[in-house]
Amino acid sequence: MIDDDETNSLRRKLEALMIEHRDLDDVIARLMDTAPYDMLQLQRLKKRKLALKDDIAHLQSRLTPDIIA
């Protein structure tokens, strides 16, 4: 079980990751609006966004209490 300090730390980290993920959405959309765009840069941004999504899911699972059925 995690304590309150660790929970608060995880929530701050989660919030930062969610903001970065949302910002990458904006960057990717703007990049795709400009033609021609750099496919390699676009792939790297999408890969980073996917990694952030995985990190967010992991942190959310750590913050969700286990429920015994």
PDB file with one MODEL, atoms N, CA, C and O in Angstrom:
MODEL        1
ATOM      1  N   MET A   1       0.848  -1.183   0.000  1.00  0.00           N
ATOM      2  CA  MET A   1       0.000   0.000   0.000  1.00  0.00           C
ATOM      3  C   MET A   1       0.893   1.245   0.000  1.00  0.00           C
ATOM      4  O   MET A   1       1.941   1.267   0.645  1.00  0.00           O
ATOM      5  N   ILE A   2       0.471   2.264  -0.720  1.00  0.00           N
ATOM      6  CA  ILE A   2       1.277   3.473  -0.808  1.00  0.00           C
ATOM      7  C   ILE A   2       0.755   4.527   0.166  1.00  0.00           C
ATOM      8  O   ILE A   2      -0.441   4.597   0.451  1.00  0.00           O
ATOM      9  N   ASP A   3       1.676   5.340   0.666  1.00  0.00           N
ATOM     10  CA  ASP A   3       1.300   6.369   1.637  1.00  0.00           C
ATOM     11  C   ASP A   3       0.839   7.649   0.927  1.00  0.00           C
ATOM     12  O   ASP A   3       0.896   7.744  -0.299  1.00  0.00           O
ATOM     13  N   ASP A   4       0.384   8.624   1.711  1.00  0.00           N
ATOM     14  CA  ASP A   4      -0.162   9.861   1.143  1.00  0.00           C
ATOM     15  C   ASP A   4       0.866  10.659   0.357  1.00  0.00           C
ATOM     16  O   ASP A   4       0.546  11.225  -0.689  1.00  0.00           O
ATOM     17  N   ASP A   5       2.110  10.709   0.855  1.00  0.00           N
ATOM     18  CA  ASP A   5       3.148  11.454   0.134  1.00  0.00           C
ATOM     19  C   ASP A   5       3.414  10.844  -1.229  1.00  0.00           C
ATOM     20  O   ASP A   5       3.551  11.561  -2.220  1.00  0.00           O
ATOM     21  N   GLU A   6       3.486   9.529  -1.281  1.00  0.00           N
ATOM     22  CA  GLU A   6       3.733   8.858  -2.555  1.00  0.00           C
ATOM     23  C   GLU A   6       2.528   9.032  -3.487  1.00  0.00           C
ATOM     24  O   GLU A   6       2.695   9.215  -4.693  1.00  0.00           O
ATOM     25  N   THR A   7       1.328   8.976  -2.932  1.00  0.00           N
ATOM     26  CA  THR A   7       0.118   9.179  -3.730  1.00  0.00           C
ATOM     27  C   THR A   7       0.115  10.568  -4.350  1.00  0.00           C
ATOM     28  O   THR A   7      -0.172  10.723  -5.537  1.00  0.00           O
ATOM     29  N   ASN A   8       0.436  11.578  -3.548  1.00  0.00           N
ATOM     30  CA  ASN A   8       0.483  12.946  -4.069  1.00  0.00           C
ATOM     31  C   ASN A   8       1.553  13.098  -5.139  1.00  0.00           C
ATOM     32  O   ASN A   8       1.344  13.779  -6.143  1.00  0.00           O
ATOM     33  N   SER A   9       2.681  12.473  -4.926  1.00  0.00           N
ATOM     34  CA  SER A   9       3.765  12.522  -5.909  1.00  0.00           C
ATOM     35  C   SER A   9       3.332  11.863  -7.215  1.00  0.00           C
ATOM     36  O   SER A   9       3.589  12.393  -8.296  1.00  0.00           O
ATOM     37  N   LEU A  10       2.676  10.712  -7.117  1.00  0.00           N
ATOM     38  CA  LEU A  10       2.208  10.011  -8.311  1.00  0.00           C
ATOM     39  C   LEU A  10       1.151  10.832  -9.048  1.00  0.00           C
ATOM     40  O   LEU A  10       1.123  10.848 -10.279  1.00  0.00           O
ATOM     41  N   ARG A  11       0.290  11.506  -8.306  1.00  0.00           N
ATOM     42  CA  ARG A  11      -0.748  12.323  -8.944  1.00  0.00           C
ATOM     43  C   ARG A  11      -0.146  13.522  -9.675  1.00  0.00           C
ATOM     44  O   ARG A  11      -0.598  13.885 -10.760  1.00  0.00           O
ATOM     45  N   ARG A  12       0.873  14.131  -9.074  1.00  0.00           N
ATOM     46  CA  ARG A  12       1.544  15.250  -9.749  1.00  0.00           C
ATOM     47  C   ARG A  12       2.223  14.769 -11.025  1.00  0.00           C
ATOM     48  O   ARG A  12       2.150  15.427 -12.063  1.00  0.00           O
ATOM     49  N   LYS A  13       2.881  13.622 -10.942  1.00  0.00           N
ATOM     50  CA  LYS A  13       3.549  13.049 -12.117  1.00  0.00           C
ATOM     51  C   LYS A  13       2.517  12.706 -13.191  1.00  0.00           C
ATOM     52  O   LYS A  13       2.734  12.961 -14.376  1.00  0.00           O
ATOM     53  N   LEU A  14       1.406  12.134 -12.769  1.00  0.00           N
ATOM     54  CA  LEU A  14       0.338  11.771 -13.698  1.00  0.00           C
ATOM     55  C   LEU A  14      -0.192  13.014 -14.411  1.00  0.00           C
ATOM     56  O   LEU A  14      -0.392  13.003 -15.626  1.00  0.00           O
ATOM     57  N   GLU A  15      -0.413  14.071 -13.658  1.00  0.00           N
ATOM     58  CA  GLU A  15      -0.914  15.323 -14.245  1.00  0.00           C
ATOM     59  C   GLU A  15       0.081  15.882 -15.266  1.00  0.00           C
ATOM     60  O   GLU A  15      -0.316  16.351 -16.333  1.00  0.00           O
ATOM     61  N   ALA A  16       1.366  15.829 -14.938  1.00  0.00           N
ATOM     62  CA  ALA A  16       2.393  16.327 -15.855  1.00  0.00           C
ATOM     63  C   ALA A  16       2.420  15.497 -17.144  1.00  0.00           C
ATOM     64  O   ALA A  16       2.555  16.044 -18.238  1.00  0.00           O
ATOM     65  N   LEU A  17       2.292  14.185 -17.007  1.00  0.00           N
ATOM     66  CA  LEU A  17       2.292  13.312 -18.189  1.00  0.00           C
ATOM     67  C   LEU A  17       1.059  13.564 -19.054  1.00  0.00           C
ATOM     68  O   LEU A  17       1.143  13.554 -20.282  1.00  0.00           O
ATOM     69  N   MET A  18      -0.073  13.788 -18.415  1.00  0.00           N
ATOM     70  CA  MET A  18      -1.305  14.058 -19.171  1.00  0.00           C
ATOM     71  C   MET A  18      -1.216  15.389 -19.926  1.00  0.00           C
ATOM     72  O   MET A  18      -1.712  15.510 -21.046  1.00  0.00           O
ATOM     73  N   ILE A  19      -0.590  16.368 -19.312  1.00  0.00           N
ATOM     74  CA  ILE A  19      -0.395  17.657 -19.982  1.00  0.00           C
ATOM     75  C   ILE A  19       0.536  17.491 -21.180  1.00  0.00           C
ATOM     76  O   ILE A  19       0.268  18.019 -22.259  1.00  0.00           O
ATOM     77  N   GLU A  20       1.629  16.758 -20.985  1.00  0.00           N
ATOM     78  CA  GLU A  20       2.565  16.530 -22.091  1.00  0.00           C
ATOM     79  C   GLU A  20       1.885  15.764 -23.223  1.00  0.00           C
ATOM     80  O   GLU A  20       2.110  16.064 -24.396  1.00  0.00           O
ATOM     81  N   HIS A  21       1.059  14.783 -22.882  1.00  0.00           N
ATOM     82  CA  HIS A  21       0.339  13.996 -23.882  1.00  0.00           C
ATOM     83  C   HIS A  21      -0.603  14.900 -24.690  1.00  0.00           C
ATOM     84  O   HIS A  21      -0.671  14.800 -25.915  1.00  0.00           O
ATOM     85  N   ARG A  22      -1.319  15.774 -23.995  1.00  0.00           N
ATOM     86  CA  ARG A  22      -2.238  16.709 -24.658  1.00  0.00           C
ATOM     87  C   ARG A  22      -1.464  17.690 -25.544  1.00  0.00           C
ATOM     88  O   ARG A  22      -1.899  18.008 -26.651  1.00  0.00           O
ATOM     89  N   ASP A  23      -0.325  18.165 -25.056  1.00  0.00           N
ATOM     90  CA  ASP A  23       0.506  19.075 -25.843  1.00  0.00           C
ATOM     91  C   ASP A  23       1.023  18.401 -27.114  1.00  0.00           C
ATOM     92  O   ASP A  23       1.083  19.023 -28.175  1.00  0.00           O
ATOM     93  N   LEU A  24       1.396  17.128 -26.997  1.00  0.00           N
ATOM     94  CA  LEU A  24       1.857  16.397 -28.182  1.00  0.00           C
ATOM     95  C   LEU A  24       0.736  16.269 -29.207  1.00  0.00           C
ATOM     96  O   LEU A  24       0.992  16.316 -30.410  1.00  0.00           O
ATOM     97  N   ASP A  25      -0.499  16.107 -28.745  1.00  0.00           N
ATOM     98  CA  ASP A  25      -1.637  16.090 -29.668  1.00  0.00           C
ATOM     99  C   ASP A  25      -1.658  17.354 -30.508  1.00  0.00           C
ATOM    100  O   ASP A  25      -1.826  17.304 -31.726  1.00  0.00           O
ATOM    101  N   ASP A  26      -1.485  18.490 -29.842  1.00  0.00           N
ATOM    102  CA  ASP A  26      -1.498  19.779 -30.539  1.00  0.00           C
ATOM    103  C   ASP A  26      -0.338  19.895 -31.522  1.00  0.00           C
ATOM    104  O   ASP A  26      -0.515  20.344 -32.655  1.00  0.00           O
ATOM    105  N   VAL A  27       0.839  19.490 -31.083  1.00  0.00           N
ATOM    106  CA  VAL A  27       2.026  19.571 -31.953  1.00  0.00           C
ATOM    107  C   VAL A  27       1.845  18.690 -33.182  1.00  0.00           C
ATOM    108  O   VAL A  27       2.150  19.110 -34.298  1.00  0.00           O
ATOM    109  N   ILE A  28       1.352  17.476 -32.984  1.00  0.00           N
ATOM    110  CA  ILE A  28       1.147  16.550 -34.100  1.00  0.00           C
ATOM    111  C   ILE A  28       0.114  17.115 -35.071  1.00  0.00           C
ATOM    112  O   ILE A  28       0.305  17.044 -36.285  1.00  0.00           O
ATOM    113  N   ALA A  29      -0.969  17.669 -34.554  1.00  0.00           N
ATOM    114  CA  ALA A  29      -2.004  18.243 -35.418  1.00  0.00           C
ATOM    115  C   ALA A  29      -1.454  19.414 -36.231  1.00  0.00           C
ATOM    116  O   ALA A  29      -1.723  19.527 -37.427  1.00  0.00           O
ATOM    117  N   ARG A  30      -0.680  20.285 -35.574  1.00  0.00           N
ATOM    118  CA  ARG A  30      -0.100  21.426 -36.304  1.00  0.00           C
ATOM    119  C   ARG A  30       0.902  20.968 -37.354  1.00  0.00           C
ATOM    120  O   ARG A  30       0.967  21.530 -38.447  1.00  0.00           O
ATOM    121  N   LEU A  31       1.683  19.944 -37.016  1.00  0.00           N
ATOM    122  CA  LEU A  31       2.673  19.428 -37.963  1.00  0.00           C
ATOM    123  C   LEU A  31       1.989  18.847 -39.198  1.00  0.00           C
ATOM    124  O   LEU A  31       2.461  19.029 -40.321  1.00  0.00           O
ATOM    125  N   MET A  32       0.888  18.157 -38.986  1.00  0.00           N
ATOM    126  CA  MET A  32       0.186  17.536 -40.113  1.00  0.00           C
ATOM    127  C   MET A  32      -0.554  18.566 -40.970  1.00  0.00           C
ATOM    128  O   MET A  32      -0.873  18.299 -42.129  1.00  0.00           O
ATOM    129  N   ASP A  33      -0.826  19.741 -40.401  1.00  0.00           N
ATOM    130  CA  ASP A  33      -1.481  20.797 -41.174  1.00  0.00           C
ATOM    131  C   ASP A  33      -0.534  21.472 -42.151  1.00  0.00           C
ATOM    132  O   ASP A  33      -0.969  22.056 -43.144  1.00  0.00           O
ATOM    133  N   THR A  34       0.755  21.392 -41.871  1.00  0.00           N
ATOM    134  CA  THR A  34       1.742  22.025 -42.750  1.00  0.00           C
ATOM    135  C   THR A  34       2.260  20.990 -43.742  1.00  0.00           C
ATOM    136  O   THR A  34       2.736  19.922 -43.358  1.00  0.00           O
ATOM    137  N   ALA A  35       2.159  21.321 -45.003  1.00  0.00           N
ATOM    138  CA  ALA A  35       2.631  20.395 -46.021  1.00  0.00           C
ATOM    139  C   ALA A  35       3.847  20.993 -46.688  1.00  0.00           C
ATOM    140  O   ALA A  35       3.843  22.203 -46.911  1.00  0.00           O
ATOM    141  N   PRO A  36       4.852  20.280 -47.014  1.00  0.00           N
ATOM    142  CA  PRO A  36       5.088  18.887 -46.591  1.00  0.00           C
ATOM    143  C   PRO A  36       5.631  18.866 -45.169  1.00  0.00           C
ATOM    144  O   PRO A  36       6.256  19.824 -44.713  1.00  0.00           O
ATOM    145  N   TYR A  37       5.385  17.769 -44.484  1.00  0.00           N
ATOM    146  CA  TYR A  37       5.878  17.642 -43.115  1.00  0.00           C
ATOM    147  C   TYR A  37       6.871  16.498 -43.014  1.00  0.00           C
ATOM    148  O   TYR A  37       6.899  15.603 -43.859  1.00  0.00           O
ATOM    149  N   ASP A  38       7.670  16.538 -41.986  1.00  0.00           N
ATOM    150  CA  ASP A  38       8.740  15.578 -41.763  1.00  0.00           C
ATOM    151  C   ASP A  38       8.159  14.294 -41.168  1.00  0.00           C
ATOM    152  O   ASP A  38       7.757  14.262 -40.005  1.00  0.00           O
ATOM    153  N   MET A  39       8.123  13.251 -41.974  1.00  0.00           N
ATOM    154  CA  MET A  39       7.550  11.975 -41.528  1.00  0.00           C
ATOM    155  C   MET A  39       8.321  11.382 -40.352  1.00  0.00           C
ATOM    156  O   MET A  39       7.713  10.804 -39.451  1.00  0.00           O
ATOM    157  N   LEU A  40       9.641  11.515 -40.343  1.00  0.00           N
ATOM    158  CA  LEU A  40      10.443  10.974 -39.255  1.00  0.00           C
ATOM    159  C   LEU A  40      10.111  11.677 -37.944  1.00  0.00           C
ATOM    160  O   LEU A  40       9.966  11.030 -36.906  1.00  0.00           O
ATOM    161  N   GLN A  41       9.992  12.996 -37.991  1.00  0.00           N
ATOM    162  CA  GLN A  41       9.628  13.756 -36.799  1.00  0.00           C
ATOM    163  C   GLN A  41       8.225  13.356 -36.323  1.00  0.00           C
ATOM    164  O   GLN A  41       7.993  13.201 -35.124  1.00  0.00           O
ATOM    165  N   LEU A  42       7.305  13.191 -37.257  1.00  0.00           N
ATOM    166  CA  LEU A  42       5.945  12.797 -36.920  1.00  0.00           C
ATOM    167  C   LEU A  42       5.929  11.419 -36.248  1.00  0.00           C
ATOM    168  O   LEU A  42       5.222  11.218 -35.260  1.00  0.00           O
ATOM    169  N   GLN A  43       6.696  10.486 -36.772  1.00  0.00           N
ATOM    170  CA  GLN A  43       6.769   9.150 -36.175  1.00  0.00           C
ATOM    171  C   GLN A  43       7.342   9.203 -34.763  1.00  0.00           C
ATOM    172  O   GLN A  43       6.860   8.509 -33.867  1.00  0.00           O
ATOM    173  N   ARG A  44       8.359  10.017 -34.567  1.00  0.00           N
ATOM    174  CA  ARG A  44       8.963  10.147 -33.230  1.00  0.00           C
ATOM    175  C   ARG A  44       7.974  10.747 -32.235  1.00  0.00           C
ATOM    176  O   ARG A  44       7.889  10.299 -31.091  1.00  0.00           O
ATOM    177  N   LEU A  45       7.227  11.758 -32.670  1.00  0.00           N
ATOM    178  CA  LEU A  45       6.236  12.375 -31.795  1.00  0.00           C
ATOM    179  C   LEU A  45       5.132  11.386 -31.429  1.00  0.00           C
ATOM    180  O   LEU A  45       4.699  11.322 -30.278  1.00  0.00           O
ATOM    181  N   LYS A  46       4.688  10.623 -32.412  1.00  0.00           N
ATOM    182  CA  LYS A  46       3.638   9.636 -32.148  1.00  0.00           C
ATOM    183  C   LYS A  46       4.148   8.520 -31.218  1.00  0.00           C
ATOM    184  O   LYS A  46       3.412   8.029 -30.362  1.00  0.00           O
ATOM    185  N   LYS A  47       5.397   8.138 -31.398  1.00  0.00           N
ATOM    186  CA  LYS A  47       5.982   7.110 -30.529  1.00  0.00           C
ATOM    187  C   LYS A  47       6.085   7.621 -29.091  1.00  0.00           C
ATOM    188  O   LYS A  47       5.802   6.889 -28.143  1.00  0.00           O
ATOM    189  N   ARG A  48       6.492   8.877 -28.939  1.00  0.00           N
ATOM    190  CA  ARG A  48       6.565   9.489 -27.599  1.00  0.00           C
ATOM    191  C   ARG A  48       5.175   9.578 -26.977  1.00  0.00           C
ATOM    192  O   ARG A  48       5.005   9.325 -25.785  1.00  0.00           O
ATOM    193  N   LYS A  49       4.185   9.937 -27.789  1.00  0.00           N
ATOM    194  CA  LYS A  49       2.813  10.038 -27.297  1.00  0.00           C
ATOM    195  C   LYS A  49       2.310   8.669 -26.826  1.00  0.00           C
ATOM    196  O   LYS A  49       1.636   8.580 -25.800  1.00  0.00           O
ATOM    197  N   LEU A  50       2.628   7.622 -27.556  1.00  0.00           N
ATOM    198  CA  LEU A  50       2.226   6.272 -27.165  1.00  0.00           C
ATOM    199  C   LEU A  50       2.912   5.842 -25.871  1.00  0.00           C
ATOM    200  O   LEU A  50       2.289   5.211 -25.017  1.00  0.00           O
ATOM    201  N   ALA A  51       4.187   6.179 -25.722  1.00  0.00           N
ATOM    202  CA  ALA A  51       4.911   5.864 -24.491  1.00  0.00           C
ATOM    203  C   ALA A  51       4.293   6.609 -23.307  1.00  0.00           C
ATOM    204  O   ALA A  51       4.169   6.054 -22.215  1.00  0.00           O
ATOM    205  N   LEU A  52       3.909   7.856 -23.526  1.00  0.00           N
ATOM    206  CA  LEU A  52       3.246   8.623 -22.470  1.00  0.00           C
ATOM    207  C   LEU A  52       1.918   7.980 -22.081  1.00  0.00           C
ATOM    208  O   LEU A  52       1.568   7.921 -20.903  1.00  0.00           O
ATOM    209  N   LYS A  53       1.189   7.503 -23.076  1.00  0.00           N
ATOM    210  CA  LYS A  53      -0.091   6.839 -22.802  1.00  0.00           C
ATOM    211  C   LYS A  53       0.122   5.609 -21.924  1.00  0.00           C
ATOM    212  O   LYS A  53      -0.651   5.362 -20.998  1.00  0.00           O
ATOM    213  N   ASP A  54       1.162   4.844 -22.212  1.00  0.00           N
ATOM    214  CA  ASP A  54       1.483   3.668 -21.398  1.00  0.00           C
ATOM    215  C   ASP A  54       1.865   4.069 -19.974  1.00  0.00           C
ATOM    216  O   ASP A  54       1.431   3.439 -19.009  1.00  0.00           O
ATOM    217  N   ASP A  55       2.675   5.115 -19.848  1.00  0.00           N
ATOM    218  CA  ASP A  55       3.073   5.601 -18.516  1.00  0.00           C
ATOM    219  C   ASP A  55       1.865   6.097 -17.727  1.00  0.00           C
ATOM    220  O   ASP A  55       1.762   5.858 -16.524  1.00  0.00           O
ATOM    221  N   ILE A  56       0.956   6.785 -18.404  1.00  0.00           N
ATOM    222  CA  ILE A  56      -0.256   7.285 -17.757  1.00  0.00           C
ATOM    223  C   ILE A  56      -1.103   6.117 -17.254  1.00  0.00           C
ATOM    224  O   ILE A  56      -1.593   6.146 -16.126  1.00  0.00           O
ATOM    225  N   ALA A  57      -1.273   5.101 -18.081  1.00  0.00           N
ATOM    226  CA  ALA A  57      -2.064   3.935 -17.686  1.00  0.00           C
ATOM    227  C   ALA A  57      -1.427   3.234 -16.486  1.00  0.00           C
ATOM    228  O   ALA A  57      -2.126   2.788 -15.575  1.00  0.00           O
ATOM    229  N   HIS A  58      -0.112   3.141 -16.494  1.00  0.00           N
ATOM    230  CA  HIS A  58       0.599   2.494 -15.381  1.00  0.00           C
ATOM    231  C   HIS A  58       0.386   3.276 -14.077  1.00  0.00           C
ATOM    232  O   HIS A  58       0.090   2.685 -13.038  1.00  0.00           O
ATOM    233  N   LEU A  59       0.537   4.588 -14.136  1.00  0.00           N
ATOM    234  CA  LEU A  59       0.345   5.403 -12.936  1.00  0.00           C
ATOM    235  C   LEU A  59      -1.107   5.352 -12.457  1.00  0.00           C
ATOM    236  O   LEU A  59      -1.360   5.297 -11.254  1.00  0.00           O
ATOM    237  N   GLN A  60      -2.043   5.369 -13.377  1.00  0.00           N
ATOM    238  CA  GLN A  60      -3.440   5.289 -12.988  1.00  0.00           C
ATOM    239  C   GLN A  60      -3.740   3.966 -12.294  1.00  0.00           C
ATOM    240  O   GLN A  60      -4.512   3.928 -11.336  1.00  0.00           O
ATOM    241  N   SER A  61      -3.138   2.889 -12.768  1.00  0.00           N
ATOM    242  CA  SER A  61      -3.366   1.593 -12.128  1.00  0.00           C
ATOM    243  C   SER A  61      -2.748   1.542 -10.736  1.00  0.00           C
ATOM    244  O   SER A  61      -3.280   0.877  -9.847  1.00  0.00           O
ATOM    245  N   ARG A  62      -1.623   2.244 -10.537  1.00  0.00           N
ATOM    246  CA  ARG A  62      -1.011   2.295  -9.206  1.00  0.00           C
ATOM    247  C   ARG A  62      -1.841   3.119  -8.239  1.00  0.00           C
ATOM    248  O   ARG A  62      -1.843   2.855  -7.037  1.00  0.00           O
ATOM    249  N   LEU A  63      -2.548   4.121  -8.758  1.00  0.00           N
ATOM    250  CA  LEU A  63      -3.355   4.988  -7.894  1.00  0.00           C
ATOM    251  C   LEU A  63      -4.741   4.390  -7.597  1.00  0.00           C
ATOM    252  O   LEU A  63      -5.397   4.786  -6.634  1.00  0.00           O
ATOM    253  N   THR A  64      -5.173   3.445  -8.422  1.00  0.00           N
ATOM    254  CA  THR A  64      -6.457   2.826  -8.205  1.00  0.00           C
ATOM    255  C   THR A  64      -6.321   1.715  -7.163  1.00  0.00           C
ATOM    256  O   THR A  64      -5.516   0.800  -7.333  1.00  0.00           O
ATOM    257  N   PRO A  65      -7.102   1.791  -6.089  1.00  0.00           N
ATOM    258  CA  PRO A  65      -6.971   0.769  -5.061  1.00  0.00           C
ATOM    259  C   PRO A  65      -7.447  -0.597  -5.553  1.00  0.00           C
ATOM    260  O   PRO A  65      -8.377  -0.691  -6.353  1.00  0.00           O
ATOM    261  N   ASP A  66      -6.808  -1.630  -5.072  1.00  0.00           N
ATOM    262  CA  ASP A  66      -7.219  -2.986  -5.394  1.00  0.00           C
ATOM    263  C   ASP A  66      -8.513  -3.292  -4.647  1.00  0.00           C
ATOM    264  O   ASP A  66      -8.620  -3.069  -3.441  1.00  0.00           O
ATOM    265  N   ILE A  67      -9.482  -3.801  -5.377  1.00  0.00           N
ATOM    266  CA  ILE A  67     -10.763  -4.157  -4.771  1.00  0.00           C
ATOM    267  C   ILE A  67     -10.866  -5.669  -4.759  1.00  0.00           C
ATOM    268  O   ILE A  67     -10.784  -6.325  -5.797  1.00  0.00           O
ATOM    269  N   ILE A  68     -11.045  -6.201  -3.581  1.00  0.00           N
ATOM    270  CA  ILE A  68     -11.180  -7.643  -3.450  1.00  0.00           C
ATOM    271  C   ILE A  68     -12.645  -8.002  -3.718  1.00  0.00           C
ATOM    272  O   ILE A  68     -13.560  -7.523  -3.048  1.00  0.00           O
ATOM    273  N   ALA A  69     -12.829  -8.857  -4.717  1.00  0.00           N
ATOM    274  CA  ALA A  69     -14.200  -9.231  -5.103  1.00  0.00           C
ATOM    275  C   ALA A  69     -14.693 -10.391  -4.282  1.00  0.00           C
ATOM    276  O   ALA A  69     -15.823 -10.841  -4.467  1.00  0.00           O
TER     277      ALA A  69
ENDMDL
END
